[in-house]
């Protein structure tokens, strides 16, 4: 197996918990409280700012020109595609201004920033991969298990289950596997560790929205 197959095998228990969590189940059924989805979208918008910056840092540190160009495009896509999605919901929910980060959002973005700044390129690439891969998996899962045709969150579902996003995810996985192939066993294990941490933070991010998390 290549690195991504081994990493996903270890991450699968986290994924199974994600698809069983109330936020995802209710999102799939279209019954999720709009207040919780609004909280999620607002926090996701804040996260996106730093995620795009993390992708740009990876691009700047990349030794290979093609990898650099790929991550520049990833950063641009993160801003263009996901911000368009966010903006549509911001109009719907009449969101104005910028809200403060929740504790989980704050934790996640600083994990990404510290990892891409301080670690070698391959580790940074592995740390950002779950934001691509887990979202694609969840989008596909929801789309294939939907029972309603009038889901109020269909636009979100279609974005992450779509072919365009799927091609982007495939590219990100390929880049990780290429980086892992030229890494030592120890470096590959570090890649897996940060990948698993980010998968756990994806779970926490949705859970925090369901709980309308606040600073204590």
N, C-alpha and C positions, 0 to 999 in steps of 0.2 A: 504493500500500500504506500501511496505517496503521503507527504506530510498532512495535507488537508483531510484526507480520508481518516488518518489516525486521530487528528485533532477533533474532527466531528464525532468520531466514535466515542471519545471521552466527553464531548460536550452534549451528546444526545440526552442524557438524563436531565440536564438543565433545560433543553428544548422541550422535553416531555412535560416538565413542570410549567413551562411558559404556556403551552397550548391548553393546559388544564386550569390556568389561573382565571379568576372571574373577569378581569379586564378583557382578556382575549375572547372568552366564551361569549360575553355580552356584546362585544364588538362584532363578533361573527353573526350573532342573532339580531343585531340592530337595536338591542335593548339597553345598551350602555347609557347611563345617565349623562346627558349632554354637559353637565357641570364637570364631570370627570374627564370627558373627552376634551373639553375646552382647556382644562388644567394641563392635560397631556400635550396638546398642541402648543400651548404657550411655552411649556418647558422644552419641548422638542425644538421650538424655534430658537431658544437660547442655546441649546446644545449644538444646533446646526452651525452657529457662528464659530464655535470652537472646533467642531469637527472639521469644518472646511480649512481652518487654520492648521490643524494637525496634518491634514492631507498635503497642504502646501509645504509644511516643514519636511515631510517625507520626500516630496518632490525635490526640494532644495538639497537634501542629503544624499539623494540617489546617485550612485556612481554610473549607472547605465542611463543613457540618454532616453531610451524608449520608456523606461520605468518613470523617469522624471516627467516625460510628456503625458504618460498615462495618469499620473497622480495630479498633474495640473488639470487635466480634463475631469478627473474625479471631483476635484475641489470645485471646479466650475459647475459641474452637474449637480453637486450637493446644494449649491446656492440656487441655481436656476430652477431645477425640477422640484425640489422639496420646498423651496420658498414659495413657488407658485401654488403648491398644494396648501401650504400654511395660509397664504394670503386669502385663498378661497374660503377657508374656515374662519379666518379673522373677520372677514366681511359678514359672514353668516352670524357669528357670535358677537359682532360689534366690538371686537377687541381693539383697544387704542392704547398706544404707548407700550412700554416694555416692563415686564414684571421681573421681580427678583428671582434668582434661581432657587429651586428647592434644594434641600440637603443632598438628595440623591443626584440631581443634575450637577450640582457643584462638585460632588465626589467624582462623578464619571468624567467630566471634562478635564478635571485636574489630573486624573489618572492618565487620560490620553495625552495631555500636554507633557507631563513629566516623562512618560514613556517614550514618546517620539523625540523629545529633546535630548534625553540622557542615554537612550539605548541605541544600539546599532540599527541600521535601516531595516533589516529583516524582522527585528522584534517590533519595531514601530508599525510595520506593515501588518503583522499578525494582530496587533492590538486594535487596529481599526477595522479589521475584516468582519467581526460579528455584526457591526452596524449595517453592513451590506448583506451578509449571508443570512443572519437570523431574520431580518426583515423580509427577505425573499422567501424563506421557508414559511414564515407566518402568513405572508400574503397568499402563497400558494395553498397552504393548509386551509385557510378561511374560505378561499374561493371554491375549493373542491368540496367543502363541507357545508356550504350555505344552504339554507332551506327556504329563504325568502328572496324575493326579487326587488323589494323596495327598501333595502337597507339604507338608513340615513348616512352611513359611513362608507358607502360603496366607492366613492371617489378615492378614499384612502386605500381601500382594499385593491382596487384596480391599479393604482400606482405601483404598489409593491409586488403585485402578482403579474405585472405586465412584462411583455417580451423585452422592452427597452431596458428596464431595470435588470432583467435577468441576464442580458448580455454584459452589463456592467459588472454584475456579481461574478459571472464566469471569468471575466478578465482579472478581477481582484484575486480570486482563488488561484488562478494560473500564476500570477505574479508571486504570490506567497509560496507556491510549490517550487517555483524556479529559485527563489531566494533560499528556501530550505535545502534544496538539492546541493547547494554550494556551501552549506553551513555544517558545523560539527554537530555531533549528537547532543552535546551540551547546549549549543546555541538553539538547536531545534526544540529542545525541552523548554528553554526559556520562551521561545515563540509560543509553544503550547500553553504555558502558564499564563501569559498575558492574554492569549486568546480566550482561555477559560474564564479569567477574571472579567473580561469584557462581556462575555455571555451572561455571567451572573449579574453584571450591572444592567444589562438589557432587561432581565427579569425584574430587578429592583426598580428600574425606571417606570415600567408599566404598573408595578405594584404601588409605587409612590403616588402615581396619578389616581389610582383607584381609591387610595386612602386620603387623597387631597392633602398630602404631606406638608407639614409646616415645620419651621425651625422651633426647637424647644428652648 
